[in-house]
Amino acid sequence: MQPFRSDAIWSKLIRLSGQDSTAIPIRPPWFCLPAWLAAEIHQHVLGLTGAIDLRELVVEYCLVVGFVIWGAARLVRGLRVLPQAAVLGGLFLILAEATFADYANSPYTETMALWALAVFAVAGVAAMIEHRTRRAAYVVAWISALFAVGAKVESLTLVVPLGAFFAVHEMEWGRLHGGLHTRVIPMLAVASLIAMAMWQGGAFGGGPHDQQTNARNELTMTLMPLSDDPGAVAAGLGLPRSFGSYSGTSIWSEHPIQQDPAFNASRVTIPHIGGYLATHPRLAARILASGFGPFLRGFRTDYYLGNFTKADSHGKSQREEHRVAVISWVANHLAWVGFSGILAYWTACLAGAIFLRHRSQKGSLQHSFATVALFLTASAVLQYLTAVFGEGNEVTKHMVISLFCATLTPLWIFAAGFSRRSVPKDDLAEDVSMLQSIGPTSSPLRY
C-alpha cells in the first residue's frame, strides 16, 4: 500500500469526471477526508477498480449521522418523552434534509464542514457537562472544530465563533487544575484553530492555492451584477472600465476575466474589494441582502450539485419525491419574508440562546445547549457574510454551511428550553458521557 497523497486521489476523481486534473489545485487530506476514506476502503480494503464509488460516501455519511443521533439521544435521555422525540426527530430531519444530505454523494469540500459541525454540535454540549468522559467529548469537539475550520477557504471564518467557544470555557486536565491552569487546554485549542485558519488562508505556504478564485467570482458574479454601472466597479478597483462586460460571468466561463491580457490579479483581492465596498455603502447593502434568495430556497435552486429539471442518464425525468426536503419546503414557502425575515430569525435565535444561557446554571444541560446554540447562530451569520462578501455568492453551495448552522440552532434552543437549568446536587462525576458505549451497567445522564 502506497502512502496517501491527497493530490493523487483528487486528480483521480477529476480525471474520472473528464476534466483536466493538472488544472485542479492540490487538496490536503482534511479537505477531502470523506472522499479519501472512501477511496482507501474502495481500493485497499474492498480491492475494487477505479478511484471511488460515491455510494461509499453515502455509507460514511450514514455512520456519521448515526453517531450524532446516538450522541444526541444520550444527551436528552433525561427529558420527557415528547420533547425527547421532538429533538431527535428534528435532528434526523435536518441531517436527512436534501440540502445537506446530497453532499454525502459528492467529494465537495463542504461535506467535511457539514460532518464536522454536526459532530461539534453534540460534542460541544457534552464537553460542558460534568461526567466521567467529559475530556473525551472535549477532544472530539476540538477535533471537529479543526476540521470545520479547515474544510475549505470559506469555512476559515468559523475560527471566530468556534475559537470563542473554547476561549470562554475552562478545562481541568491532570495537573492543570485551578486558577490559570484551567485556561491552558482552551488556549491550545484556540491557537490550533487560528493556525488552521492561517494555513487555510495561505500562511505557511498552505491552503488550496486557489484563494483568488473567490475574489474574482465576487467581482464578476456579485459586485458587477448588483451595481448600476459594472464598468465603474472595475475602474474603482484599478481595472479597465471595459471589464464591466464580464459582469455575470465566472472564472469557469468560456472567456473568464482572468484570461484577459489586461487583467491585473493584484487588483482583485478580498482586501481591495472590501476597501471598495467601504466607500460604496449602497452597493454593500445590496450585496448583504442578495443572499436571502439562495438562503431560503435551499437545494431547489438548480445548482450543479443536482439539476432536477433535466433527464437523467437513462432519459428519465428527475424526481424529488424520494428526497427528504421538509426544511427546504418550509423555507421555500417563507421566501417572501426576504432579508428582513432572515435578520428577524437570527435576532430571535440570538435572543433565545442568550436568555436561556443567562437564566441557567453553568454546567447544566440547559446552559450547555443554549451556549452551543449561541455559537451556532454566530456561525450562521458569519458564514452568510462570508458567502455574500467573499465567495461570489455562488447560490446555495456557498450558503450551505450557514444554512446548516441556522437550522440546528432553533432545535438546540428547543432542547435547552426543556432541559434542567441547574446542576444536580448528586455526584456529577458518576454521570455517564454520551460517548460511553451503551451497556447493562451504564446509567443515564442526570439533569
Phi, psi and chi 1 to 4 in degrees:
 res  aa     phi    psi   chi1   chi2   chi3   chi4
   1 MET       -  126.1 -177.2 -175.7  -59.5      -
   2 GLN   -81.6  149.2  -63.5 -179.4  -12.5      -
   3 PRO   -61.8  150.2   22.8  -33.9      -      -
   4 PHE   -70.4  134.6  165.5   68.0      -      -
   5 ARG  -128.8  115.7  -70.0 -174.1   59.9 -146.9
   6 SER   -62.4  -33.8   61.5      -      -      -
   7 ASP   -67.8  -32.3   53.0  -40.5      -      -
   8 ALA   -68.4  -45.2      -      -      -      -
   9 ILE   -63.4  -44.0  -67.3  -64.9      -      -
  10 TRP   -62.2  -40.8 -168.4 -103.1      -      -
  11 SER   -64.5  -37.8  -64.8      -      -      -
  12 LYS   -60.9  -44.2  -74.9 -177.3 -179.3  179.5
  13 LEU   -62.4  -40.6  -64.4  173.8      -      -
  14 ILE   -68.1  -42.7  -62.3  -58.6      -      -
  15 ARG   -62.4  -38.4  -74.8 -162.0  -61.2  -88.4
  16 LEU   -62.8  -26.8  -72.5  176.0      -      -
  17 SER   -85.6   -1.8   68.0      -      -      -
  18 GLY    88.3    9.6      -      -      -      -
  19 GLN   -99.8  169.3  -59.3 -177.2   45.4      -
  20 ASP   -82.9  109.6  178.5   12.9      -      -
  21 SER   -69.9  -21.2   62.7      -      -      -
  22 THR   -70.7  -17.1   61.9      -      -      -
  23 ALA   -92.3   -1.5      -      -      -      -
  24 ILE   -96.9  131.0  -54.9  -60.7      -      -
  25 PRO   -65.7  149.0   24.3  -34.2      -      -
  26 ILE   -67.3  137.3  -66.6  176.0      -      -
  27 ARG  -112.0  126.1  -50.6  -81.1  173.4  168.3
  28 PRO   -69.7  164.4   22.8  -31.3      -      -
  29 PRO   -52.5  -43.3  -26.5   34.2      -      -
  30 TRP   -74.8  -15.3   52.0   84.4      -      -
  31 PHE   -62.7  -43.7  -89.3   57.9      -      -
  32 CYS  -122.7   41.7   49.0      -      -      -
  33 LEU   -54.9  -47.3  177.8   63.4      -      -
  34 PRO   -58.0  -44.1  -25.5   36.0      -      -
  35 ALA   -67.3  -38.2      -      -      -      -
  36 TRP   -63.6  -45.7  170.0   71.8      -      -
  37 LEU   -59.9  -45.4  -73.3  174.1      -      -
  38 ALA   -64.0  -40.0      -      -      -      -
  39 ALA   -66.0  -40.5      -      -      -      -
  40 GLU   -63.9  -44.6  -71.0  -67.5  -65.9      -
  41 ILE   -65.9  -42.6  -65.1  173.2      -      -
  42 HIS   -59.6  -45.2 -179.2   89.3      -      -
  43 GLN   -88.6  -43.2  -62.4  173.6   66.5      -
  44 HIS  -102.5  -19.3  -56.1  -59.5      -      -
  45 VAL  -100.8  -51.9  177.3      -      -      -
  46 LEU   -83.4  -20.5  -59.3  179.1      -      -
  47 GLY    67.8   31.5      -      -      -      -
  48 LEU   -89.8  160.4  -58.9  176.2      -      -
  49 THR   -82.2  165.3   58.2      -      -      -
  50 GLY    83.2  177.2      -      -      -      -
  51 ALA   -86.9  -39.4      -      -      -      -
  52 ILE  -166.6  154.2 -165.6  173.9      -      -
  53 ASP  -115.8  119.1 -174.0  -31.0      -      -
  54 LEU   -61.9  -19.9  -67.0 -177.7      -      -
  55 ARG   -65.6  -24.7  -70.4  173.9  -65.1 -175.8
  56 GLU   -67.9  -32.1  -66.7  158.9   -5.1      -
  57 LEU   -65.4  -35.5  -71.7  170.8      -      -
  58 VAL   -64.0  -42.2  175.8      -      -      -
  59 VAL   -61.6  -42.7  173.8      -      -      -
  60 GLU   -59.7  -44.5  -70.7  179.3   -6.6      -
  61 TYR   -63.0  -39.3 -177.2   71.1      -      -
  62 CYS   -61.7  -37.1  -69.9      -      -      -
  63 LEU   -67.1  -41.0  -67.1  175.3      -      -
  64 VAL   -63.9  -44.1  172.8      -      -      -
  65 VAL   -60.6  -42.9  168.5      -      -      -
  66 GLY   -60.5  -42.4      -      -      -      -
  67 PHE   -64.3  -43.3  174.0   78.6      -      -
  68 VAL   -65.9  -44.7  171.9      -      -      -
  69 ILE   -62.6  -42.5  -66.6  -71.2      -      -
  70 TRP   -63.3  -44.4  169.1   75.3      -      -
  71 GLY   -61.3  -42.8      -      -      -      -
  72 ALA   -65.3  -37.4      -      -      -      -
  73 ALA   -62.1  -38.4      -      -      -      -
  74 ARG   -65.7  -36.5  -63.5  -66.8  -67.4  170.5
  75 LEU   -68.9  -41.9  -74.2  172.8      -      -
  76 VAL   -96.5   16.9  -59.4      -      -      -
  77 ARG   -63.8  -25.8 -165.8  171.1  178.7  179.2
  78 GLY   -88.5   -2.7      -      -      -      -
  79 LEU   -77.5  165.4  -87.7   60.7      -      -
  80 ARG   -65.5  163.5  -64.1 -178.5 -178.6  -84.2
  81 VAL   -60.8  -48.3  174.7      -      -      -
  82 LEU   -65.1  -49.9  -71.5 -179.1      -      -
  83 PRO   -60.1  -37.7  -24.3   34.8      -      -
  84 GLN   -62.3  -45.4 -176.7 -180.0  147.3      -
  85 ALA   -65.9  -37.1      -      -      -      -
  86 ALA   -65.3  -42.7      -      -      -      -
  87 VAL   -64.8  -49.3  170.9      -      -      -
  88 LEU   -69.2  -38.5  -63.5  179.5      -      -
  89 GLY   -66.0  -41.8      -      -      -      -
  90 GLY   -64.7  -40.0      -      -      -      -
  91 LEU   -63.9  -39.9 -178.0   58.3      -      -
  92 PHE   -63.6  -42.4  176.8   80.8      -      -
  93 LEU   -61.9  -37.1  -74.2  178.7      -      -
  94 ILE   -67.8  -48.0  -68.5  172.7      -      -
  95 LEU   -69.8  -25.7  -63.9  174.7      -      -
  96 ALA   -91.5  -10.5      -      -      -      -
  97 GLU   -55.9  131.8  163.2   65.0   38.1      -
  98 ALA   -58.8  -31.4      -      -      -      -
  99 THR   -56.0  -33.2  -56.4      -      -      -
 100 PHE  -105.6  -43.8  -45.4  122.8      -      -
 101 ALA   -66.4  -26.8      -      -      -      -
 102 ASP   -61.6  -24.5  -85.7    7.6      -      -
 103 TYR   -69.0  -18.6  -78.8   92.7      -      -
 104 ALA   -63.9  -20.0      -      -      -      -
 105 ASN  -105.3   27.2 -163.8   34.7      -      -
 106 SER  -145.3  155.3   79.4      -      -      -
 107 PRO   -91.7   16.2   32.9  -34.3      -      -
 108 TYR   -62.0  150.9  -75.2  119.3      -      -
 109 THR   -71.4  -18.5   47.6      -      -      -
 110 GLU   -60.4  -28.1  -76.1   84.1    0.0      -
 111 THR   -56.0  -44.9  -53.4      -      -      -
 112 MET   -63.6  -39.9 -173.5   65.7  -99.9      -
 113 ALA   -63.8  -41.7      -      -      -      -
 114 LEU   -67.0  -42.9  -63.2  178.5      -      -
 115 TRP   -54.8  -51.9  -83.1   27.9      -      -
 116 ALA   -64.7  -42.9      -      -      -      -
 117 LEU   -68.9  -34.8  -73.3  169.4      -      -
 118 ALA   -63.4  -43.5      -      -      -      -
 119 VAL   -68.6  -41.7  173.7      -      -      -
 120 PHE   -61.7  -38.7  171.6   81.2      -      -
 121 ALA   -58.2  -36.0      -      -      -      -
 122 VAL   -86.5  -47.6  173.0      -      -      -
 123 ALA   -65.5  -32.6      -      -      -      -
 124 GLY   -62.5  -39.9      -      -      -      -
 125 VAL   -66.5  -46.1  175.1      -      -      -
 126 ALA   -63.1  -31.0      -      -      -      -
 127 ALA   -72.4  -13.0      -      -      -      -
 128 MET   -99.6   -3.8  -62.4  177.5   63.5      -
 129 ILE  -106.1  137.8  -54.8  170.9      -      -
 130 GLU   -73.1  119.8  -70.5  -65.5  -20.5      -
 131 HIS  -161.7  174.0   50.4   80.4      -      -
 132 ARG   -57.9  -44.6  -69.6  178.5 -175.8  174.1
 133 THR  -109.3   37.9   51.9      -      -      -
 134 ARG   -59.3  -36.9  179.8 -169.9  175.9 -163.3
 135 ARG   -62.9  -38.2  -65.4  172.0 -175.2  172.9
 136 ALA   -63.2  -42.4      -      -      -      -
 137 ALA   -63.0  -38.6      -      -      -      -
 138 TYR   -62.5  -43.4 -169.6   92.4      -      -
 139 VAL   -64.5  -41.5  170.6      -      -      -
 140 VAL   -62.5  -43.4  171.3      -      -      -
 141 ALA   -62.8  -40.5      -      -      -      -
 142 TRP   -63.2  -50.2 -176.9   -6.9      -      -
 143 ILE   -63.4  -43.3  -66.3  174.6      -      -
 144 SER   -64.8  -35.3   60.5      -      -      -
 145 ALA   -64.6  -39.3      -      -      -      -
 146 LEU   -62.2  -43.4  -78.8  170.5      -      -
 147 PHE   -66.5  -36.2  -83.9  110.4      -      -
 148 ALA   -65.1  -45.8      -      -      -      -
 149 VAL   -66.4  -37.5  172.3      -      -      -
 150 GLY   -90.8    6.3      -      -      -      -
 151 ALA   -64.0  -41.1      -      -      -      -
 152 LYS  -163.7  171.8   57.8 -178.2  -59.2  175.3
 153 VAL   -57.8  -44.1  175.1      -      -      -
 154 GLU   -58.7  -38.3  173.7 -168.0   -7.2      -
 155 SER   -79.3   -3.8   64.1      -      -      -
 156 LEU   -64.0  -23.5   69.0   84.4      -      -
 157 THR   -70.2  -11.6   56.0      -      -      -
 158 LEU   -66.3  -11.8  -73.7  171.5      -      -
 159 VAL   -59.7  -27.9   69.1      -      -      -
 160 VAL   -69.2  -59.3  177.4      -      -      -
 161 PRO   -69.5  -39.4   24.1  -34.1      -      -
 162 LEU   -70.7  -38.1  -63.8 -177.3      -      -
 163 GLY   -63.5  -39.7      -      -      -      -
 164 ALA   -64.8  -35.0      -      -      -      -
 165 PHE   -57.9  -46.7  171.9   83.8      -      -
 166 PHE   -75.0  -32.1  -70.4   98.5      -      -
 167 ALA   -65.5  -32.1      -      -      -      -
 168 VAL   -90.5    0.5  -60.5      -      -      -
 169 HIS  -116.0  143.9  -66.5  105.0      -      -
 170 GLU   -95.9  153.9  -59.9  177.0  -11.1      -
 171 MET  -147.3  117.1  170.9   56.5   66.1      -
 172 GLU   -86.0  137.6  -65.5 -174.1   -7.7      -
 173 TRP  -148.9  110.6 -158.6  -62.3      -      -
 174 GLY    60.0 -121.6      -      -      -      -
 175 ARG   -79.1   -7.9  -63.9 -179.0  179.1  179.5
 176 LEU   -86.2   83.0  -60.6  175.2      -      -
 177 HIS  -145.6  144.9   57.2   85.0      -      -
 178 GLY    82.9  134.8      -      -      -      -
 179 GLY    62.5 -139.4      -      -      -      -
 180 LEU   -69.8  -17.5  -65.6  176.5      -      -
 181 HIS   -61.0  -28.6  -67.8   90.0      -      -
 182 THR   -73.4   -6.1   58.8      -      -      -
 183 ARG   -97.1   -7.7  -66.4  -70.2 -176.8 -178.5
 184 VAL   -64.2  -53.8  173.9      -      -      -
 185 ILE   -61.8  -47.7  -60.8  -61.3      -      -
 186 PRO   -57.3  -39.5  -27.8   37.0      -      -
 187 MET   -67.5  -34.4  -71.6  -56.7  100.7      -
 188 LEU   -64.5  -40.1  -72.9  175.8      -      -
 189 ALA   -62.9  -45.3      -      -      -      -
 190 VAL   -63.2  -43.8  172.7      -      -      -
 191 ALA   -61.3  -41.3      -      -      -      -
 192 SER   -66.5  -37.4   64.8      -      -      -
 193 LEU   -66.1  -41.5  -70.6  171.2      -      -
 194 ILE   -63.8  -42.2  -67.0  174.7      -      -
 195 ALA   -62.3  -40.5      -      -      -      -
 196 MET   -63.5  -43.4  176.3   65.5   80.4      -
 197 ALA   -64.6  -40.9      -      -      -      -
 198 MET   -64.4  -42.6  -68.1  176.3   64.0      -
 199 TRP   -61.3  -44.3 -170.0   97.2      -      -
 200 GLN   -62.3  -33.0 -178.0   65.1  -87.8      -
 201 GLY   -82.2   -0.2      -      -      -      -
 202 GLY   112.7   -6.9      -      -      -      -
 203 ALA   -70.8  157.2      -      -      -      -
 204 PHE    60.5   21.3  -40.0  121.4      -      -
 205 GLY    72.7   19.7      -      -      -      -
 206 GLY   -98.5 -161.2      -      -      -      -
 207 GLY    83.6  169.5      -      -      -      -
 208 PRO   -82.7    4.4   32.0  -35.9      -      -
 209 HIS    63.2   24.0  -49.8  -60.8      -      -
 210 ASP  -133.1   30.6   64.4  -11.9      -      -
 211 GLN   -61.4  -27.8  -69.5   92.4  -16.9      -
 212 GLN   -68.0  -22.0  -70.8  -63.9  -34.6      -
 213 THR   -55.7  -47.7  -64.1      -      -      -
 214 ASN   -64.8  -41.2  -61.9  -29.6      -      -
 215 ALA   -64.4  -40.7      -      -      -      -
 216 ARG   -68.6  -40.7  -65.3  166.6 -173.5  175.5
 217 ASN   -67.0  -35.8  -79.8  -19.7      -      -
 218 GLU   -59.8  -39.1 -179.2   69.3   17.2      -
 219 LEU   -68.8  -50.9  172.0   60.3      -      -
 220 THR   -87.1  -25.0   59.3      -      -      -
 221 MET   -97.1  -18.6  -64.3  175.7   67.3      -
 222 THR  -124.9  -62.6  -55.4      -      -      -
 223 LEU   -59.5  -53.5  -91.7   71.8      -      -
 224 MET   -63.7  -48.2  -73.3 -179.2  171.8      -
 225 PRO   -62.1  -30.5  -24.7   35.5      -      -
 226 LEU   -89.6   -3.8  -67.3  175.6      -      -
 227 SER   -92.9  148.7  171.7      -      -      -
 228 ASP   -71.4  -21.7  -63.5  -32.5      -      -
 229 ASP  -139.7   88.9 -173.1   -7.1      -      -
 230 PRO   -56.8  -34.3  -24.3   34.3      -      -
 231 GLY   -63.3  -35.5      -      -      -      -
 232 ALA   -66.9  -35.0      -      -      -      -
 233 VAL   -63.3  -46.2  174.9      -      -      -
 234 ALA   -60.2  -45.5      -      -      -      -
 235 ALA   -64.1  -36.9      -      -      -      -
 236 GLY   -64.8  -23.7      -      -      -      -
 237 LEU   -95.3    2.3  -69.6  173.2      -      -
 238 GLY    89.7   17.6      -      -      -      -
 239 LEU  -105.4  161.7  -61.4  171.4      -      -
 240 PRO   -57.9  142.6  -24.6   34.5      -      -
 241 ARG   -62.2  -27.0 -167.9  177.2 -173.6   86.3
 242 SER   -65.0  -15.6   60.4      -      -      -
 243 PHE   -66.7   -8.9  -88.3   36.2      -      -
 244 GLY   -60.1  -19.6      -      -      -      -
 245 SER   -69.2  -14.4   61.0      -      -      -
 246 TYR   -84.3    2.3  -71.3  104.9      -      -
 247 SER   -58.2  128.2  176.7      -      -      -
 248 GLY    92.8   -6.6      -      -      -      -
 249 THR   -90.9  176.9   65.3      -      -      -
 250 SER  -137.1  176.2   72.7      -      -      -
 251 ILE   -69.0  -12.2   66.5  162.8      -      -
 252 TRP   -99.0    3.6  -57.1  -74.2      -      -
 253 SER   -66.9  166.6  -62.4      -      -      -
 254 GLU   -62.2  -37.9 -173.5  174.2   -4.3      -
 255 HIS  -127.5   80.4  -59.3  -70.2      -      -
 256 PRO   -75.0  162.5   29.8  -36.0      -      -
 257 ILE   -62.2  -34.7 -170.3  172.8      -      -
 258 GLN   -70.8  -13.7   71.6  -90.0   16.4      -
 259 GLN   -91.7   -3.2  -68.3 -177.3    5.7      -
 260 ASP   -71.5  130.1 -166.5  -59.6      -      -
 261 PRO   -57.0  -26.4  -24.4   34.6      -      -
 262 ALA   -88.6    2.6      -      -      -      -
 263 PHE   -72.0  134.5  177.8   72.2      -      -
 264 ASN  -118.3  104.1 -176.2   -8.3      -      -
 265 ALA   -61.7  -29.6      -      -      -      -
 266 SER   -69.4  -15.4   65.5      -      -      -
 267 ARG   -91.7  -13.8  -55.2  -54.6  -55.5  169.2
 268 VAL  -113.1   80.9 -173.4      -      -      -
 269 THR  -132.0  160.6   62.7      -      -      -
 270 ILE   -59.3  -42.8  -66.2  -60.8      -      -
 271 PRO   -60.5  -41.0  -26.8   36.5      -      -
 272 HIS   -66.5  -42.1  -83.2   95.9      -      -
 273 ILE   -64.2  -40.7  -69.7  174.6      -      -
 274 GLY   -62.0  -40.6      -      -      -      -
 275 GLY   -64.8  -38.1      -      -      -      -
 276 TYR   -65.4  -44.3  179.3   82.4      -      -
 277 LEU   -67.0  -29.3  -69.1  176.0      -      -
 278 ALA   -63.1  -26.8      -      -      -      -
 279 THR   -99.0    1.6   59.5      -      -      -
 280 HIS  -133.1   71.5  -64.5   76.2      -      -
 281 PRO   -62.4  -31.2   21.0  -32.1      -      -
 282 ARG   -64.9  -43.0  -69.9 -175.6   61.7 -175.3
 283 LEU   -65.9  -39.6  178.5   57.2      -      -
 284 ALA   -61.0  -39.7      -      -      -      -
 285 ALA   -66.1  -38.7      -      -      -      -
 286 ARG   -63.2  -43.4  -70.0 -180.0 -174.6  176.8
 287 ILE   -63.7  -42.2  -66.2  173.4      -      -
 288 LEU   -57.5  -42.7  177.7   62.8      -      -
 289 ALA   -81.6  -14.7      -      -      -      -
 290 SER   -69.1  -18.0   67.5      -      -      -
 291 GLY   -82.7   -4.5      -      -      -      -
 292 PHE   -65.6  -32.3   86.1   87.3      -      -
 293 GLY   -61.9  -59.9      -      -      -      -
 294 PRO   -59.6  -33.4  -25.1   34.3      -      -
 295 PHE   -64.3  -38.1 -169.4   88.0      -      -
 296 LEU   -96.1  -18.3  -68.1  173.3      -      -
 297 ARG   -83.1  -15.5  -75.8 -161.9  -60.4  -92.6
 298 GLY    61.4 -144.1      -      -      -      -
 299 PHE   -78.1   -6.9   84.4  105.5      -      -
 300 ARG   -84.2   54.8  -60.0  168.0 -174.5  -93.8
 301 THR  -122.0    6.5   51.6      -      -      -
 302 ASP    60.9   31.0 -161.0   31.7      -      -
 303 TYR   -85.9  176.7   67.8  116.1      -      -
 304 TYR   -78.9    3.9   49.8   78.3      -      -
 305 LEU   -77.2  -22.4 -168.4   60.2      -      -
 306 GLY  -173.1  113.2      -      -      -      -
 307 ASN   -99.2  102.9 -172.6  -30.0      -      -
 308 PHE   -90.5    5.1  -57.7  109.6      -      -
 309 THR   -95.8   -7.7   62.7      -      -      -
 310 LYS  -110.7  164.8  -62.2  179.5 -179.0  179.0
 311 ALA   -75.0  155.3      -      -      -      -
 312 ASP   -81.9 -172.1   62.2   16.5      -      -
 313 SER   -66.1  -17.0   57.8      -      -      -
 314 HIS   -98.0    5.8  -59.9  -70.4      -      -
 315 GLY    83.9    4.2      -      -      -      -
 316 LYS   -89.0  144.3  -62.0  179.8 -179.7  179.7
 317 SER   -67.7  143.7   59.8      -      -      -
 318 GLN   -73.1  147.5  -64.4  -75.8  -18.2      -
 319 ARG  -128.5  144.9  -61.5  176.9   61.1   84.7
 320 GLU  -106.8   -7.0  -63.1  178.2   -1.5      -
 321 GLU   -62.8  -26.0  -73.6   77.6    1.9      -
 322 HIS   -81.5   -4.4   65.0  -72.6      -      -
 323 ARG   -94.8  146.9  -76.2  173.1  162.4   77.7
 324 VAL   -84.8  112.3  177.5      -      -      -
 325 ALA  -136.6   40.2      -      -      -      -
 326 VAL   -65.0  -46.8  175.6      -      -      -
 327 ILE   -66.3  -45.5  -64.7  170.7      -      -
 328 SER   -67.2  -30.3   54.2      -      -      -
 329 TRP   -65.0  -43.7  179.6   85.4      -      -
 330 VAL   -64.2  -45.9  172.7      -      -      -
 331 ALA   -61.8  -38.4      -      -      -      -
 332 ASN   -59.0  -40.9  -88.3 -117.5      -      -
 333 HIS   -78.5   -6.8  -73.7   76.8      -      -
 334 LEU  -108.4    9.5  -67.5  175.6      -      -
 335 ALA   -61.7  -21.6      -      -      -      -
 336 TRP   -67.3  -17.2   57.1  -89.6      -      -
 337 VAL   -71.0  -21.7  -58.2      -      -      -
 338 GLY    66.0 -163.9      -      -      -      -
 339 PHE   -67.2  -31.1 -178.5   65.5      -      -
 340 SER   -63.4  -34.0   58.8      -      -      -
 341 GLY   -67.3  -37.8      -      -      -      -
 342 ILE   -65.3  -42.2  -64.6  176.6      -      -
 343 LEU   -59.9  -43.2  -80.1  177.6      -      -
 344 ALA   -63.8  -38.5      -      -      -      -
 345 TYR   -63.7  -48.8  177.8   81.7      -      -
 346 TRP   -60.3  -42.3  -72.4  -20.8      -      -
 347 THR   -62.8  -42.7  -57.8      -      -      -
 348 ALA   -63.9  -41.1      -      -      -      -
 349 CYS   -65.1  -43.8  -72.1      -      -      -
 350 LEU   -62.3  -45.1  -76.7  172.0      -      -
 351 ALA   -63.4  -44.3      -      -      -      -
 352 GLY   -63.8  -44.1      -      -      -      -
 353 ALA   -66.0  -43.2      -      -      -      -
 354 ILE   -65.0  -42.6  -68.2  173.6      -      -
 355 PHE   -61.0  -49.8  170.1   74.6      -      -
 356 LEU   -67.1  -35.6  -68.1  172.1      -      -
 357 ARG   -68.1  -38.9 -172.7  175.9 -172.2  -88.0
 358 HIS   -69.6  -35.3  179.0   72.3      -      -
 359 ARG   -87.6   -6.7   78.2  167.9 -170.6  171.9
 360 SER  -105.7  159.2   55.7      -      -      -
 361 GLN   -81.8  139.5 -176.6 -179.4   -2.9      -
 362 LYS   -60.2  131.6 -176.3  177.8 -179.5 -179.6
 363 GLY    97.1  -10.7      -      -      -      -
 364 SER   -81.3  163.0   66.8      -      -      -
 365 LEU   -66.7  -38.1 -171.1   62.3      -      -
 366 GLN   -62.9  -44.4 -176.6  174.3  101.9      -
 367 HIS   -62.1  -39.2 -173.4  -86.8      -      -
 368 SER   -68.8  -48.3  -57.4      -      -      -
 369 PHE   -61.3  -43.9  -93.7  118.4      -      -
 370 ALA   -64.6  -38.0      -      -      -      -
 371 THR   -64.9  -47.6  -60.4      -      -      -
 372 VAL   -63.7  -38.1  173.6      -      -      -
 373 ALA   -61.6  -37.8      -      -      -      -
 374 LEU   -62.0  -45.6  179.1   62.2      -      -
 375 PHE   -75.4  -26.7  -72.4  103.9      -      -
 376 LEU   -67.3  -39.2  -75.3  175.2      -      -
 377 THR   -62.7  -45.7  -55.6      -      -      -
 378 ALA   -59.9  -38.2      -      -      -      -
 379 SER   -65.6  -40.7  -61.3      -      -      -
 380 ALA   -62.0  -45.3      -      -      -      -
 381 VAL   -65.2  -46.7  174.1      -      -      -
 382 LEU   -65.9  -37.8 -163.1   56.5      -      -
 383 GLN   -71.3  -31.7  -80.6  -65.2  -68.8      -
 384 TYR   -62.3  -48.1  179.2   95.4      -      -
 385 LEU   -62.4  -39.3  -63.6  176.2      -      -
 386 THR   -62.4  -41.5  -57.5      -      -      -
 387 ALA   -66.9  -45.5      -      -      -      -
 388 VAL   -79.8  -29.2  -62.8      -      -      -
 389 PHE  -102.1  -10.6  -74.8  112.3      -      -
 390 GLY  -138.3    0.4      -      -      -      -
 391 GLU  -122.1    5.4  -65.6  -72.1  -47.9      -
 392 GLY    77.3    8.3      -      -      -      -
 393 ASN    46.7   52.5 -164.1    5.6      -      -
 394 GLU   -76.7   65.1 -162.7 -179.3  -28.0      -
 395 VAL    41.4 -147.2  -67.7      -      -      -
 396 THR   -65.2  -28.1  -51.3      -      -      -
 397 LYS   -55.1  -42.6 -176.3  176.0 -175.7  -69.6
 398 HIS   -87.9   -0.8  -79.4  168.2      -      -
 399 MET  -101.4   -7.6  -74.8  -71.6 -177.2      -
 400 VAL   -65.3  -34.5   71.3      -      -      -
 401 ILE   -68.1  -43.2  -60.5  175.9      -      -
 402 SER   -62.4  -43.0  176.9      -      -      -
 403 LEU   -61.2  -41.7  -80.8  166.7      -      -
 404 PHE   -63.4  -46.7 -171.8   66.7      -      -
 405 CYS   -64.0  -39.5  -66.7      -      -      -
 406 ALA   -67.2  -31.5      -      -      -      -
 407 THR   -81.4  -29.7   51.1      -      -      -
 408 LEU   -73.2  -32.8  -86.4  176.6      -      -
 409 THR   -56.1  -54.5  -61.5      -      -      -
 410 PRO   -62.8  -29.0   21.5  -32.7      -      -
 411 LEU   -68.3  -40.1 -175.8   63.2      -      -
 412 TRP   -69.3  -34.6 -102.5 -138.7      -      -
 413 ILE   -66.3  -40.6  -67.7  175.2      -      -
 414 PHE   -60.4  -46.3  176.0   85.8      -      -
 415 ALA   -61.4  -39.6      -      -      -      -
 416 ALA   -63.0  -40.3      -      -      -      -
 417 GLY   -62.1  -28.2      -      -      -      -
 418 PHE  -102.0    3.8  -76.1   92.2      -      -
 419 SER   -94.3  160.4  -60.4      -      -      -
 420 ARG   -69.0  133.2 -172.5  165.0 -178.3  169.0
 421 ARG   -88.0   -7.9   69.4  175.2   71.0  176.4
 422 SER  -122.5  159.6   60.2      -      -      -
 423 VAL   -82.7  131.2  178.9      -      -      -
 424 PRO   -57.2  149.4  -22.8   33.0      -      -
 425 LYS   -81.5  -14.4  -64.5 -179.4  179.7 -179.9
 426 ASP   -76.2  179.9   53.5  -11.8      -      -
 427 ASP   -68.5  104.3 -171.3    6.8      -      -
 428 LEU   -68.3  -22.3  -65.8  177.2      -      -
 429 ALA   -65.7  -17.4      -      -      -      -
 430 GLU   -91.3   -3.2  -66.5 -178.8   -1.6      -
 431 ASP   -66.0  144.6  -74.1   -8.1      -      -
 432 VAL   -95.9  136.0 -179.8      -      -      -
 433 SER   -71.5  154.5  167.4      -      -      -
 434 MET   -65.7  -18.8   69.6  151.1 -164.2      -
 435 LEU   -87.1   -6.6  -60.0  173.6      -      -
 436 GLN   -80.1  136.8 -166.0  173.6   23.4      -
 437 SER   -62.3  142.7  -61.2      -      -      -
 438 ILE   -73.1  126.1  -61.0  175.1      -      -
 439 GLY  -147.8  173.4      -      -      -      -
 440 PRO   -64.8  -22.2   23.7  -34.9      -      -
 441 THR   -99.3   -0.5   60.7      -      -      -
 442 SER   -80.0  149.6   64.5      -      -      -
 443 SER  -123.1  152.3   58.1      -      -      -
 444 PRO   -69.8  156.4   27.5  -34.8      -      -
 445 LEU   -64.6  141.5  -67.7  171.7      -      -
 446 ARG  -109.8  132.5  -61.3 -172.6  -66.8  -84.2
 447 TYR  -121.3      -  -50.4  122.8      -      -
